[in-house]
């Protein structure tokens, strides 16, 4: 059975998710890395390990190790590896129905 409110919320979520990914891709392409970064070898799996690099570790994390959805930093490598595993910490991934009635019925 199709729930009209839940269907609209889900559609809106995926629309906003798609737009945010597209915007992050545009921002990433516009903010090109300096030429010196092009001459460096890409990081391998061990060198780009989020735990080894200290992404989002501590309370609060160091300013240069914070990943945020709002500024698109969650979508830049190597922080992207942490973001994929912890996406629910950055933004909600599901909608939650709010009940306006009591679930207990009194006689």
N, C-alpha and C positions, 0 to 999 in steps of 0.2 A: 504494500500500500504506500502510495506516495504522500509524504507529508509536505504541504505547501511551504511552510516556513523553513523547515530543515533543508528542502531542496534549494531555496533561494540563498540561504546562508552558505551552503556548500558551493554553489555556483559562484557566488561572490568571493569566497575564499580562493578558489582556483583562479579566478580572474585576477585578483590582487597578487597572488603568488606568481602568476605568469608575468604580470606587469613589473613586479619588483625584480624578477630575474632578468627581464629584458633591460630594465633601467640599470641594474648592476653591471650587465655586460657592456652597455654603452659607456658607463662611467669608467669601467676597467679599460676599455679601448682608448678613451680620450686621455686618461692619465697614463701615458706611456712611461715605461721605465727608462731611466737614464741609459746612455749608450754603454756605460761600463758594465751594466747588468747583462747586456747582450753577449758580452765576451766571457761571462762566467758559465761554468758547466751547470746544468740543471741538478737540483737536489735529488738524491735517490730516496728510497723508502726509509732507510735508517736515519739519514740526515734531516728529513722533513717530518720526523715523528713528533706529533703534537705534545706528547709527554716530555720528550727530550728538549723541545723548544720552549716549554713552559707556557703554552697558551692557556689563558683563563685559570691560572693557578694562583692561589692565595686569596685573601679577603681584605681589601679588594686586590685584584690582579694589578701588576705594574701597567702603567698607561700604554706602553708600547706592546703589551701582550693582551690587550682587551679586544675582543671581536664583537661587533655590534651589527644588528640588522639594519638600523636606521641609516648608518653612513656607508653601508656596503662593504665594510671591512671583512665581513664573514665570507665574502665571495672571492677573496684574493688568496692565491697560493703563497705560502704553505698553510695559512690559517684555515683554508677551505677543508683540509683534512679533519680538523677538530669540528668544524661546523656540520659536516655530513653526519658525524656520529652523535652530535648534541643539538640537532636542529630544534627539538622541542624546547630547549632552553632559550632559544633566540626569539621564537614566535610561536603562537598556538598552531597546532597542526590538525585540530578537529574542533568542531563547534559543539557546544553543550546546550541541551534543551533546558530551559528554565520553567519549572512547573509553577503555575499560579494557583493551584489547588492543593489541598491536603491529601496525602496518600492514605490517610486513616479515615474511615467513615464510621461515624458514631451512630448507634441505633436511635 
